[in-house]
Amino acid sequence: MAEESDLERTEPASARRLEQAREEGQVPRSREVGAFLVLIVAAAAFWLLGPWMVQRLAEIFRRGLRVDADLAREPLLMLVRLADSSIDALLTLAPLFAALVAAALLSPFFLGSWNFSPQALQPDLSRVNPLKGLARLVSWSGLAELLKAVAKASLLGGVAAWILWSERGDLFAMFAQSIPVGLSSTGHLLSFSFLAIVAAMLLIVAVDVPFQIWQYHDKLKMSRQELKQEGKELEGNPEIKGRIRQLQREAARKRMMAAVPAADVIVTNPGHYAVALAYKSGMQAPKVLAKGLGEIALKIRQLGAESDIPIVEAAPLARALYRHVELDQEIPSTLYAAVAEVLAYIYQLSNWRQSGGEQPLPPRAITVPDELLVEDADD
């Protein structure tokens, strides 16, 4: 049961899933918003520019219907006049067309913004697959679209029927009116009908927009397993990251061990700590080449013995160097005096090996500043 619940799409889509959907061209869409906005803009354009457009178009028609003897004898002139009249009509209607185009382009902002997706333009044969198309028709989404279309047609048809029934007296009266009066009555009737249709469209938009947003997010819902997998992809698989860290530690350890033969001395706390130090010409202070606890410390001592590197037992200094100095870093100035005692012994030991004489004794009581002291759990 737990596995089934993890596979059910019950969780809201993550920000990454929403971004991927936008890249694929999947955004909330409502055709009703575009249609409503186009109707509103058309109404505003007719309200502001209607008288001027009607006057210009009437003049174009009067000029086009006027009989000219010269045009009757020259067909080519008739074509030129027709072209001129067509251009004038298009220029007259151009503001209306521009407003409608702007409304169509701005409609996506009501549900977010424009979204250009190259992926959506790529050919996809599954879109023309008749089986998948049939499956979409009989799916819950297809049923919802069918019910929405039926409701929309019923609402708009009902509004149109109500207008015709309520204005039936004026419609029949137009047959007895003169042409100017009839045209005026027709204009008022069309305006009233247009406003009623726009009001019905507003109701459709108020229902369709929340439905489209809900349907979009419901379609992108994710299962718990998908959320876990996405988290692993974003943060990295813990097992892989652990393996990478392990390999990095092993590589660093190998590099550290390879640097042990270049050390001048190994400071130890027998059985626990080991720190390899080097002090070459050009260094401002001694540097830690390797350090370790337990088995690593034992390995450092073994490599030091194989390379004939002196080993000095100085527990407080070894613990302080291990805790407070990183690899390939120079020791702090507060440890100069303690390390100088060790290096002085190393130089004396080197001279004794070359010249003989009395063997120097290793330092016994090396002082470490109190702020750098580190207690050993087994001390």
N, C-alpha and C positions, 0 to 999 in steps of 0.2 A: 504493500500500500504506500509506503514511503517513496519507493521508486516511481510509482504512478503519479503521486502528487508533485514530485520534482520535475516530471515531464509535462505536466499540464501548464498551459500558458495562462498563468494567473497574475503575473507580476507586471507592473507598468514598464514600458520600454525605457531603457537607459538612455542617457544623453548620447552615447556613442551609437546606439542603434538608431536613434532619431536622425543623427547626422549621416549615417550610412544610407538611410531611407531617402534623405534629401539628395544625396549624391546619385542615387538611382532614379531620381525623378519622382519619388513618392512623396507628395505633399497633400494636405487637405484641399479638396476642390469642391466648389458648389456652382453648378451651372446657373442656379437660380439667382445667385448674387450678380453674376454678369448680366443676365437678362434684366434684372431689376434696375441695375445701374444704367444700362443702355436706355431703358424706358424713361428713367428720371432725367437723364441728360437730354434725351430727345424732347421731353416735355419742356425743359428749361429753354432749349434752343428754339422751339416753336413759339414759346411765350415771348422770348426776347426778339427773335428775328422773323417770326411768322409774318407779320404785316409787310415787312420789306421784301421777303422772299416771294410772297404771293403777288405783290405789285410787280416785281421784276419778272416773274414767270408769266404773269398775264400779259405784260408788254411783249415778251418774247413770242408768246402764242399769237398775239394780234399781228405782230410784224411777220410772223411766219405764214399766217393765213391770208395776208394781204396779197391780192393778185397784181402781178407786175407784167406788163406786155413784153418787156425785154427778156424777162426770165422765161417766159413761155416759148420764146424763139431760140434761146440758148440753154440747152440742158446742162452744160458745164457750169454756168452761172448758178443754176439751181442747186448743184452740189456744193458749190462754195457757200451759198447762203445757208444751206442746211448745216454745213460744218460750223459756220459762225454762230448759228442759233444754238447748236449743241454745246459749243464751248461756253457761250454765255450762260446756258442753263447749268452746266457743271460748275462754273465759277459761282453762280448764285447759290447752289447747294453745297459748295465746298465747306463753308463753316459748319454746316450740320454734319457732314461726313467726318470732318476732323474731330468734332466733339464726340461722335459715336466711337471712333477709333480710340480716342483717349480714354473713354469710359471702359471700353473692352480691355485696354492695356492696364488700367488701374484697378480693375476688379480683383486681381489676385491679392492686393494689399489688405483686403478685408479679412483674409484668412492667413496672413503672414506676410509674404513678399514674393517678388519674382524668384523663380528658381530655374536656372538653366543647367541642364544635366546632359553632358555628352553621352553618358551611358544610356539614357533614354532614347537617343537617336540611333543607337546601334541596331542593326537588323536582328530580329528575334522571331524565328519561325513559329515559336509556340503561340505567338499572338494570333496567327492565322490558322492555328490547329482547330478544325471543326469540333473535335471531341472536347477540347478544353473550353471552347466557346459554348458548347451545349452544357457543359458542367457549370459554367458561370451562370447560365440562364436559369438552371434549376437549383442553384445554391440559395442560401439564405440572403446573400447580398443581392442576387438577381430578383428574388421575391420582394425584398424591400424596395428595390428600384421600381418594380412593377406597381406595387401598392402606392408608391409616391407619385408615379406618373398618372395612375387612375385618380388619385385624390386631387392632383393638380388640375387635370382635365375637368374633373367634376366641379371644382371650385370656380375655375374660370368660365366654364360653360354655364354654371348656375348664375354667375354675375352677369354674363352676356344675356341670358334669358330674362333675368330680372330687369335689366335695362330696357330691352325691347318691349317687355310687357308694360313696364311703368311709363314708357314714353310712346306708347302706341298711338295715343291721340295726336301728338305732335308729328309723328311719322306720316299719318294719313293726311294731316293738314297741309303738309308740304306739297301735295299734288295740286292744291288750289292756290298756292302762293306764286308770286312772280319770281323770276330767276334770282334777282339780287336778294330778295327776302328769303327765298328758299336756301340759297347758299349760306346766308347768315345763320339760319336755323340749323342747317347741317353742321356748320362749324361749331355751334354751341353744343349740339348733340354729341359730336365727336369728342369735344373737350371733356364733357361730362363722362362719356364712356371710357375715355382714356384714363381719367382720374380714378374711376372705379376699378379698372383693371390693375392700375399701379397699386392701389390699396390692397387688392387681393394678392398681388405679387409680394407685397411687403409681409403679409401674413405667411406666405409660403417660405420666404427667406428666413423669417424668425423661427420657423420650425426646422428648415433644412440645414442651416449653418451649424447649430448645436449637434444635430444628428451626424453630419459629415465629420465634425471634429471627433465625436465619440467613436464613430466607426473607424476613423483613421487610427486612433490610439488603441482601439480594441484589436485591430488587425496586427498591430506591431507589438502586442503583448509578448512577453518572454516567459519561459519556464525558469524555475530556480536553477536547473542544471545549466541553462544557457547563460544566466547571470554569473554563475560560478565560473564557467568556462571563459566568459568575457573578462572577469576579474583576473583570472590566471594569465590571459593574453596581455592585459594591460600592465599588471604588476610582475609578470613572469612566473612560470611554473615553479613552485617552491622546491620541488625535487631537482629540477634542472639548475636553479639558482644555487642550491646547496652543493650540487656536484661541481659547479663552476667555482664556488668559493673553496671547495676542497682542493681542486686542481691548482687554484691560485696559491693556496697555502703550501701545497707540495712543491710548486715551482719556486716560491720564495724561500722555502726551507733548503732546497737544493742549491740555490744561489748563495744562501747564507753559509752552508757547509763548505761550498767551494772557496769561500773567502777565508776560512779558518787557517789554512797553511800560511797565509800572508800576515798573520797576527804576530805581535812581539811577545805577548804574554796572555795567559788565560787565568782570570781571577775566579775562584770557586768558593762555594760553600759546600763542603763535601756531601755528596748524595742528593743535593737539591739544585743549586744554581751553578751556572758557568757562563762567563762573559769573556769574549775574546777582544783584546784591545790591540790597536796598532798606533804607532807614533813614528811617522816618516818625515823626512825633510820636506818642507813646504806646508806642513800642517800647522795650524795655529794652536791646536790642542789635540790630545789623543782622541781617537775615534773608535766607536763600538762596531766591530765587524760581524759579530755573531753573539747570540745570547739564547738561553733556553733553560727549561725546567725538566727535571726528571730524566726521561730517556733521551731527550734532546741534549740536555746538559752532559749526560754520559757520552753521547756521540761526539760532542764538541771536545771533551777531554781525550777521547780515543784518537780523534784526528790530530789533536795537538801533540799527543805522545808520538804518533807516527811521524809527525813533521818535526819532532825534537823542539817543540815550543815549551818554554818554561811554564809551569803551573804554580800559581801562588794561592794558598788558602787564606782568604780574608773574607769571612762571612758577612760582616756588616757592609763592606764595600761591594761585594758581589751582589747582595740584595739591593743596594741603592742604585748600582749601575743598571741592574735588570729592570727596576721599577721606573726610574726617572730618565733614562736615556734610550732613544729609539735607535734602530739599526741605521748605520751609515751616518750617524750624527756625532758631533764632537761632545765631549763631556762638559757639563756646566762648570763654571769657574769655582763654584763652592766645593767641587771635588778635586781641584787641581792638586792641593797639598797631599791628599790621600793617595792619589794615583802617582804623584811624583815619588812617594816612598817606594811604591812597587817598581816603577821604572828605574829608580836608582839601584835597587837590588838586581834588576835584570842586567843593567850595564856592568855592575860589579861581577855578576855571575858570568857574563860573557868574557870579561877580562881574565877572570880566574881560569876559564876553560882554555884561553889562549896562552896565558903566561904562567899559570900555576900559582903556587903560594897557598895562603890560608883561604879556605873556602868560606865565602860570605854566608851569613845566616839570613834566612827570609825574615821579613818584618813580622812582628808578633802582635803589636797593638796599634793598628791603623785607626786613626780617629776619623769618624764621619760626622758631619754636622747633624745636630739633633733633628732639624726639619727634614732631613733626607733619610733618617733611620727607618728601616722596614723590619717589622718583627716576623720571624719565621714561625709558621704554625707548629713545627716540630721542635722548636728551640725549647 
